[in-house]
């Protein structure tokens, strides 16, 4: 086996380069997710003011379930 190669024939530099490329792709995906989250808007179907809350923050609810 030539010097600098592992059992699969890759050099340490090539393996490191691959890891760096994967990290760059992962960081780009995280950045894109942050942009999408920042652009997300929750809109009410009509302008109104909440007078009474039936649930508390952090409470888990199901669609169609009575409050």
C-alpha positions in Angstrom: 0.0 0.0 0.0 1.5 3.4 -1.0 2.4 5.7 1.8 -0.4 8.1 2.9 -3.2 5.8 1.8 -5.6 3.8 4.0 -7.1 0.4 3.2 -9.6 2.0 0.8 -7.0 3.9 -1.1 -8.0 7.4 0.2 -5.4 9.7 1.5 -5.9 11.5 4.8 -6.1 14.8 2.9 -8.9 13.5 0.7 -10.9 12.2 3.7 -10.4 15.6 5.4 -11.5 17.4 2.3 -14.7 15.3 2.1 -15.5 16.0 5.8 -14.9 19.8 5.2 -17.3 19.7 2.2 -19.9 17.8 4.2 -19.6 20.3 7.1 -20.0 23.3 4.6 -23.2 21.7 3.2 -24.6 21.1 6.7 -23.8 24.7 7.7 -25.5 26.0 4.6 -28.6 23.9 5.4 -28.7 25.3 8.9 -28.4 28.8 7.5 -31.2 28.2 5.0 -33.5 26.8 7.8 -32.8 30.0 9.9 -33.8 32.2 7.0 -37.0 30.3 6.5 -37.8 30.4 10.2 -37.2 34.2 10.3 -39.5 34.6 7.3 -42.3 32.5 8.8 -45.4 34.4 9.9 -48.4 33.3 11.9 -51.5 35.1 10.7 -54.9 35.2 12.2 -57.9 34.8 9.9 -59.4 38.0 11.2 -58.3 41.0 13.3 -59.3 40.4 16.9 -58.2 40.7 20.5 -57.9 37.6 22.8 -59.9 38.1 25.9 -59.7 34.7 27.4 -57.2 31.9 26.9 -58.5 28.3 26.9 -54.9 26.8 26.9 -51.7 27.9 28.5 -48.3 28.3 26.7 -46.5 25.0 26.4 -49.7 22.9 26.7 -50.1 20.2 24.0 -53.4 20.4 22.0 -55.0 18.2 19.3 -57.1 19.4 16.4 -60.8 19.2 17.1 -60.3 18.5 20.8 -62.4 20.6 23.2 -60.3 23.0 25.3 
